[in-house]
Amino acid sequence: MFGLMDQFLKNDPITLQNDILRHVEYTVARSRFSFDDFEAYQALAHSVRDRLIERWHDTQVHFKRKDPKRIYFLSLEYLMGRFLSNSVINLGIRDQYADALSQLGFEFEVLAEQEGDAALGNGGLARLSACQIDSLATLDYPALGYGLRYQYGLYRQVILDGYQHEQPYYWLNFGNPWEIERIHVTYPVKFYGTVEEEDFNGGKRQVWVPKETVEAVAYDNPIPGYGTRNTITLRLWAAKPSDQNDMESYNTGDYIDAVVNRRTAETISSILYPDDRSHQGKELRLKQQYFFVSASLQDIIRRFKDAHSNFDDFPEKVALQLNDTHPSLAIVEVMRVLIDEEHLSWSRAWDIVCKIFSFTTHTVLPEGLEKIPVDLLESLLPRHLQIIYDINFNFIEKLKKRIGLDYDRLSRMSIVEEGAAKSIRMANLSIVCSHTVNGVSKIHAELLKTRVFKDFYELWPHKFHYKTNGVTQRRWIVVSNPSLCALISKWLGTEAWIRNLDLLAGLQEYATNADLHQEWKMVRKVNKMRLAEYIETMSGVKVSVDAMFDVQIKRIHEYKRQFLNILGIIHRYDCIKNMEKNDRRNVVPRVCIIGGKAAPGYEIAKKIIKLCHAVAEKINNDPDVDDLLKLVFIPDYNVSVAELVIPGADLSQHISTAGHEASGTGSMKFLMNGCLLLATADGSTIEIIEEIGADNMFLFGAKVNEVPVLREKGPALKVPLQFARVVRMVRNGYFGFEDYFKSLCDSVEVGNDFYLLGSDFESYLEAQAAADMAFVDQEKWTQMSILSMAGSGRFSSDRTIEEYAEKTWGIEPCRCPF
Ligand SMILES: CCc1ccc([C@H](C)CC(=O)N[C@@H]2O[C@H](CO)[C@@H](O)[C@H](O)[C@H]2O)cc1
């Protein structure tokens, strides 16, 4: 549909076949008469890459000619998943490729499975970056994403005996056809050393004398938009040894040392930190942050100076988005470069900094806020520490004028946290230096204003906003659910919804239409059968597609309450066991599906994974229960697994303790695939209720403002008997491993139950019972499913990005004219 516009490479099946075979022979270097699926995938990928590169060049040439204001998205994490299917769909040539391949005797889907996930991130924040860069491209914004090219992505989760084991995931084994190494785009990045004072223009100035240099090399990933020729860049930096260091050690003839030093350089960008909780203040982590910030800013300033000579124009041409505090050193680096290298005055540099940065926080928990130990910064980046002290000094001086000598508040707001382990509060630095600070949902922003950043909100209310997260319908419907995609386009009579998700509302009028119901149920059945097949392959458990598929897939965290889900399943099992035989025919069969990785050092989370397996072992092998209840843990949950599970889910759970999930984006993916939500009113779920209505969801639990009150009650809090009973079953070894699960049980004992599993248990069971009731009436359920999808328009990342572009970044689309 769009391919026709390509002036260059043709996309008719014959041309595609020839291109693929040419790459088999000349790129993969295999004979065109014998090559396997993986080699066919590599050749296919390279032929798609050629078409991406064409559009990419046109886009970059157009951006260069137009010289628009650009947005630079700085994120240490991107969970891109697979590139192939998304690329051919956004290029509009998936069908042509499927035809070409079938004539060569290959099936597109089979080859697509050959690709490993680009898992360069942990969870929500990382996948959000990927969805947002797809929307930036599709909406023709002049944007570029910067990040790190980890060689080891998020670890592979291997389950042995029900326990999580982490296996390093080296994803670049067979090269990566989706990236282009930019050998000419390299920058030196400095570390350590001292700061000397020297005379300058009759005054003094600070000069950083670094001790170590590594080279940053750019690897570019073309990101195609959907329904446009625009193809933007995700530029990931890799660390390489710099020749600058060696001379010295060579002179001392210490060759081995020289080579070893070379190796250490590469480690900077090699491993993703697999923890999405607290920051351990590790030196390598700080090195990663500064390495990517320094390389990105050298690249941004080089591009600006190619077309401009006056830095006063910088804020007119450059907007920088900080994806949480991980890239916040960029603020200090811009100050250093403008003052130390471009010789601007402090006030001019400061003026520019405050105009170019905007900051998004993804955390609700104060302990999740990043703090960098001063001594670490002092040794690694001495000049930056000086600049942070100067920024803080000026800030505190101004603050005193505004709020007087309220020392408690002054010390709460200080960027420098005094005390034994002096540290830098990166969130405070980001707020002081950014023109806009946003939460990722309406309620999140309220919590930032009233709790997390209360002091700053009272000082600068104008800075605080919310930009509710979104997800891209290209990957989460068109790529992962092609049969639903076709159904929507048929009933809406257009594919325009793929670029404008609000059009899904057009299906509301058909919510009770029998023909749509018929087709809808068929699509869902096909997806459930695909998921059932995967479950059997991965866990050996046979599940019935007539059962309700109840899914909870996300990182394992106490606040996300996977433990509550498991205790609910134990209760359901216990009820079935104690039921009269003939009452069992009223039980709605359930297949409970849980998936997610625990941070390697997060013991409680790992115990939850083990308990899930222990409970599954019991239930799945109990003939008494048979198909009425099954529990499966899906190992190694990642983007590609999500693409398979979400289309097959009937019910999905988002059951965090209210006030703990900043937004949540999984819920949005399930919603736009017609899966019903069982949820607490937390994060973005509150806005989903506004869009589709509470009567199309199963809601339960304490509200955000009730949680602190309930916590106050502590030991006086009433917990239902059923809750005490199921916890006791675990504690007494009903599922074995009682010693191992003791701390888990202790964590929900009365007076200790910080995440309120006990006090929410009753309403949780009621919501589950309501879901059972609804599922019995499949026409009712199908109506709710259609209305859920029809009301999901707002949760497209296109809407999110348009809000950032208009209200925060001040950028305009710059569409490639071809
Ligand atoms: C290593 C330190 C670290 C700490 C926090 C994080 C992320 C901020 C955690 C995260 O992914 N937060 C999630 O961000 C999503 C996107 O905005 C939200 O939808 C989730 O609610 C939030 O938990 C990554 C790494």
The ligand as an SDF file (V2000), in Angstrom:
LIG
                    3D

 25 26  0  0  0  0  0  0  0  0999 V2000
   18.7140    0.3760   38.2440 C   0  0  0  0  0  0  0  0  0  0  0  0
   17.8720    1.3030   38.6110 C   0  0  0  0  0  0  0  0  0  0  0  0
   16.5330    1.4690   37.9860 C   0  0  0  0  0  0  0  0  0  0  0  0
   15.5490    2.0000   38.7580 C   0  0  0  0  0  0  0  0  0  0  0  0
   14.2860    2.2690   38.2130 C   0  0  0  0  0  0  0  0  0  0  0  0
   14.0550    1.9560   36.8970 C   0  0  0  0  0  0  0  0  0  0  0  0
   12.7360    2.2590   36.2480 C   0  0  0  0  0  0  0  0  0  0  0  0
   12.3590    3.6690   36.4730 C   0  0  0  0  0  0  0  0  0  0  0  0
   11.6770    1.4000   36.8080 C   0  0  0  0  0  0  0  0  0  0  0  0
   10.4990    1.3810   35.8550 C   0  0  0  0  0  0  0  0  0  0  0  0
   10.5670    0.7600   34.8190 O   0  0  0  0  0  0  0  0  0  0  0  0
    9.4120    2.0530   36.2480 N   0  0  0  0  0  0  0  0  0  0  0  0
    8.1770    1.8650   35.5370 C   0  0  0  0  0  0  0  0  0  0  0  0
    8.1150    2.8320   34.4690 O   0  0  0  0  0  0  0  0  0  0  0  0
    6.9570    2.6300   33.6650 C   0  0  0  0  0  0  0  0  0  0  0  0
    7.0270    3.5940   32.4870 C   0  0  0  0  0  0  0  0  0  0  0  0
    6.7410    4.8860   32.8790 O   0  0  0  0  0  0  0  0  0  0  0  0
    5.6620    2.7960   34.4730 C   0  0  0  0  0  0  0  0  0  0  0  0
    4.5630    2.5030   33.6490 O   0  0  0  0  0  0  0  0  0  0  0  0
    5.6750    1.8820   35.7010 C   0  0  0  0  0  0  0  0  0  0  0  0
    4.5700    2.1660   36.5140 O   0  0  0  0  0  0  0  0  0  0  0  0
    6.9790    2.0580   36.4800 C   0  0  0  0  0  0  0  0  0  0  0  0
    7.0750    1.1220   37.5440 O   0  0  0  0  0  0  0  0  0  0  0  0
   15.0190    1.3850   36.1100 C   0  0  0  0  0  0  0  0  0  0  0  0
   16.2800    1.1400   36.6550 C   0  0  0  0  0  0  0  0  0  0  0  0
  1  2  1  0
  2  3  1  0
  3  4  1  0
  3 25  2  0
  4  5  2  0
  5  6  1  0
  6  7  1  0
  6 24  2  0
  7  8  1  0
  7  9  1  0
  9 10  1  0
 10 11  2  0
 10 12  1  0
 12 13  1  0
 13 14  1  0
 13 22  1  0
 14 15  1  0
 15 16  1  0
 15 18  1  0
 16 17  1  0
 18 19  1  0
 18 20  1  0
 20 21  1  0
 20 22  1  0
 22 23  1  0
 24 25  1  0
M  END
$$$$
